[in-house]
Amino acid sequence: MQTLLTGTGFLGTRAPFHSDLSLILVLITAVLFTVGWRLAVRKNFEAHRWIQTTAVILNTIAILLVMIPAFVIYILPGLPGKFLEGTYSITTVHAFIGTIGLLLGVFIVLRANRLVPKRLRFKNYKLFMRTSYGLYMLTTLIGVIIYVLVYITGPA
């Protein structure tokens, strides 16, 4: 696992392997979520469900294997003392919004696949899905900004 977090990146920036991998997985997931959204607009709900389920699984794997370990190793030890230094604050906000989006997205997928108890099932899919999509895209945008700030425009 340590090699994954510290190995050389593959996108030609100063980023380590885990950051490049995370960026690529997140961008693929964002494309999948957007394709799934368009399928829902076209009322192709079965394909929409499969695409969104796949995107949530891929996103969850990326978060569990790459993002959480990186946050725990590089950001968490500096909190709360360094919160206002460097990218600690934006990264922490990114993690907070991303966690809410992830939990909501996983719940929606479980609900859509009828894997939650009846009492937890909601009827207003549009509200929940639009909120989840918005949170995911906001988190993706913040993540790309962090990548650019840290590995492209930031100090070497």
C-alpha positions as CSV (number, residue, x, y, z in Angstrom):
1,M,0.0,0.0,0.0
2,Q,2.8,2.4,0.8
3,T,4.2,2.0,-2.8
4,L,0.8,3.0,-4.1
5,L,0.8,6.1,-2.0
6,T,4.4,7.2,-2.7
7,G,5.3,5.8,-6.2
8,T,5.9,8.1,-9.1
9,G,2.9,9.4,-11.0
10,F,2.1,8.7,-14.7
11,L,0.5,12.0,-15.9
12,G,3.7,14.0,-16.2
13,T,3.1,16.2,-13.2
14,R,4.8,16.2,-9.7
15,A,1.9,14.1,-8.4
16,P,2.6,10.7,-6.9
17,F,1.0,7.6,-8.4
18,H,-2.0,7.6,-6.0
19,S,-3.0,11.2,-6.9
20,D,-2.8,10.4,-10.6
21,L,-4.8,7.3,-10.2
22,S,-7.4,9.0,-8.0
23,L,-7.8,11.8,-10.6
24,I,-8.3,9.4,-13.5
25,L,-10.8,7.3,-11.5
26,V,-12.8,10.3,-10.4
27,L,-13.0,11.7,-13.9
28,I,-14.1,8.3,-15.3
29,T,-16.7,8.2,-12.5
30,A,-17.9,11.8,-13.3
31,V,-18.4,10.8,-17.0
32,L,-20.3,7.7,-15.9
33,F,-22.6,9.7,-13.6
34,T,-23.2,12.2,-16.4
35,V,-24.0,9.4,-18.9
36,G,-26.3,7.8,-16.3
37,W,-28.0,11.2,-15.8
38,R,-28.6,11.5,-19.5
39,L,-30.1,8.0,-19.7
40,A,-32.5,8.9,-16.9
41,V,-33.6,12.1,-18.8
42,R,-34.2,9.8,-21.8
43,K,-36.3,7.5,-19.5
44,N,-33.9,4.6,-20.0
45,F,-34.1,3.8,-16.3
46,E,-32.7,0.2,-16.5
47,A,-29.5,1.4,-18.2
48,H,-29.4,4.4,-15.9
49,R,-29.5,2.2,-12.8
50,W,-26.7,-0.1,-14.1
51,I,-24.4,2.9,-15.1
52,Q,-25.0,4.7,-11.7
53,T,-24.5,1.5,-9.8
54,T,-21.2,0.9,-11.6
55,A,-20.1,4.5,-11.0
56,V,-20.9,4.3,-7.3
57,I,-19.0,1.1,-6.9
58,L,-15.9,2.5,-8.8
59,N,-16.1,5.7,-6.8
60,T,-16.3,3.8,-3.5
61,I,-13.4,1.6,-4.4
62,A,-11.3,4.7,-5.3
63,I,-12.2,6.4,-2.1
64,L,-11.6,3.4,0.1
65,L,-8.3,2.3,-1.5
66,V,-6.7,5.7,-2.5
67,M,-8.4,8.7,-1.0
68,I,-9.0,7.7,2.6
69,P,-5.5,6.3,3.1
70,A,-4.0,9.5,1.6
71,F,-6.1,11.7,3.7
72,V,-5.2,9.8,6.9
73,I,-1.5,9.8,6.1
74,Y,-1.0,13.3,4.7
75,I,-3.8,15.6,6.0
76,L,-5.3,14.2,9.2
77,P,-2.1,14.4,11.3
78,G,-2.0,18.2,10.6
79,L,-5.5,18.8,11.8
80,P,-6.8,21.0,13.4
81,G,-3.5,22.9,13.9
82,K,-2.6,23.4,10.2
83,F,-6.2,23.8,9.0
84,L,-5.5,27.3,7.6
85,E,-2.2,26.4,6.1
86,G,-1.6,25.3,2.5
87,T,-4.3,23.0,1.1
88,Y,-5.4,21.5,4.5
89,S,-8.7,23.5,4.6
90,I,-9.7,22.9,1.0
91,T,-8.8,19.2,1.2
92,T,-10.8,18.8,4.4
93,V,-13.8,20.5,2.9
94,H,-13.4,18.3,-0.2
95,A,-13.3,15.2,2.1
96,F,-16.4,16.4,4.1
97,I,-18.5,17.2,1.0
98,G,-17.3,14.0,-0.7
99,T,-18.2,11.9,2.3
100,I,-21.8,13.2,2.3
101,G,-22.0,12.6,-1.5
102,L,-20.6,9.1,-1.2
103,L,-23.0,8.1,1.6
104,L,-26.0,9.6,-0.2
105,G,-24.9,7.9,-3.5
106,V,-24.4,4.5,-1.9
107,F,-27.8,4.8,-0.2
108,I,-29.5,5.7,-3.5
109,V,-27.9,2.8,-5.3
110,L,-28.9,0.4,-2.5
111,R,-32.4,1.9,-2.7
112,A,-32.6,1.7,-6.5
113,N,-31.5,-2.0,-6.3
114,R,-34.1,-2.7,-3.6
115,L,-31.5,-3.5,-1.0
116,V,-32.8,-1.4,1.8
117,P,-35.7,-2.1,4.2
118,K,-39.1,-0.8,3.0
119,R,-39.3,1.8,5.8
120,L,-36.1,3.4,4.5
121,R,-37.3,3.7,0.9
122,F,-37.9,7.1,-0.4
123,K,-40.2,8.0,-3.3
124,N,-38.7,11.3,-4.6
125,Y,-35.8,10.0,-6.6
126,K,-35.2,13.2,-8.4
127,L,-34.5,15.2,-5.3
128,F,-32.1,12.6,-3.9
129,M,-30.4,11.9,-7.2
130,R,-30.0,15.6,-8.2
131,T,-28.5,16.3,-4.7
132,S,-26.1,13.4,-5.0
133,Y,-25.1,14.3,-8.5
134,G,-24.5,18.0,-7.5
135,L,-22.5,17.0,-4.5
136,Y,-20.4,14.6,-6.6
137,M,-19.7,17.1,-9.3
138,L,-18.8,19.8,-6.7
139,T,-16.5,17.3,-5.0
140,T,-14.9,16.4,-8.3
141,L,-14.3,20.1,-9.2
142,I,-12.7,20.7,-5.8
143,G,-10.6,17.6,-6.2
144,V,-9.3,18.8,-9.6
145,I,-8.6,22.2,-8.2
146,I,-6.6,20.6,-5.4
147,Y,-4.7,18.5,-7.9
148,V,-3.8,21.6,-10.0
149,L,-2.8,23.7,-7.0
150,V,-0.6,21.0,-5.4
151,Y,0.9,19.3,-8.4
152,I,0.8,21.7,-11.4
153,T,0.9,25.4,-10.2
154,G,2.0,25.0,-6.6
155,P,5.6,25.3,-5.4
156,A,7.9,22.5,-6.5
